[in-house]
């Protein structure tokens, strides 16, 4: 019986029609699977995509700024390498000019920057001048950039070695905006004492002859400005950039006096450190490889309070903060809006070289030598004891140098623009020039 039932069920299954599920009556287990994403997950995913797009854009901007900064550094580095490549040949050319000046001159004027006189001196230059038995005279220029007491201290110290006179050139670009057309000789200070000293040398020359005065010094110490002030005309072009005077120039100063203007020479015995050369305006600011280090040297010498007042910035803790504040205040920014420290550093170096940042060095308390100076190859008499050293007071009996020092210091350091000249003296000088020009025309 059971077997009969099984046979019937098998036959029924074989002949039955397949069941097709009704679309509206499908069971829950037979539904098509749904996505597991929820609305908030999709929103977060889109939000993350937007964030990644923003960060990619910022990275691209930052990379572009870094690329521009790198390109600037590469250009500067190429300029520096080119400058170094030509340094030896340029130095040899300048040294040839210097030797020519010493050979042609009877008196050598070494121009010193009053802010750092020792940094401008060259022992090798001074030794060569003395070996050549030429007279050596110092001019302390740019005295308007330092306090009066500091100028007096430096004059007292330097005069142990050779005669030094204070001077403020009429064409000082650091403290005035004088144009070429508004030049006035009355704005110079210290011209007459120097002229008196030079004329005393010329008085010993044979009749009808002239003595030549060579003017030497580091770039931008004011050699051409000194000549222009003495000449009372713009015979030499002047610029605040180093290396402006390229060739030797001769200027007729007065009857019996001629001046030679030489290019500035970067002496090997004067601070070979690139940072120190940068601070002395020996190198062009645009060619400085590391302006940040140079600015760090500046803030180590200058009062931070004066820098805050000059740049109208709050207190800072280090050179990076200082550069960042100056960059923000002056708009020295990268394309990404970050402070451009190198651009700010170059801007500060320009301010340093043009005298906007106040600074001055102080002389040693005791001069290392206790011997009287010999400025012109002859033993100098009338030296006055000052501590362990002696100060020059006379060039023998013919010329009272000590009196000249007193007159020069009183006139220049008192704030007077120059010692007053009478109309008679001006007429005499003008007559001397006419005679000189007449003699030239006849030759």
Protein Blocks (a to p, Z undefined) as FASTA:
>chain_A
ZZmmmmmmmmmmmmpccddddfklccfklpccddfbdfklmmmmmmmmmmmmmmmmmmmm
mmmmmmmmmmmmmmmmmmmmmmmmmmmmmmmmmmmmmmmmmmmpmbdcddddfklmmlmp
cfklmmmmmmnopacddddehklmpcfklmmmmmmmmmmmbccdddddfklmklpccdfk
lgcfklpghklmmmmmmmmmmmmpcehiacddddeddehiopmmmmmmmnopafbccdfb
ehklmbdcdddfbghiacddddddddfkgojbfklmmmnomacfklpmblmlmmmmmmmm
pcfklmmmmnopaddfbfklmmmmmmmmnopacfkopacfklmmmmmmmmmmnopagcdd
dddfbdfbfcdcdfeopacehiacehjbccdfbecjkbcfklmmmmmmmmmmnopabdcd
dfklmmmmmmmmmmmmmmmmmZZ
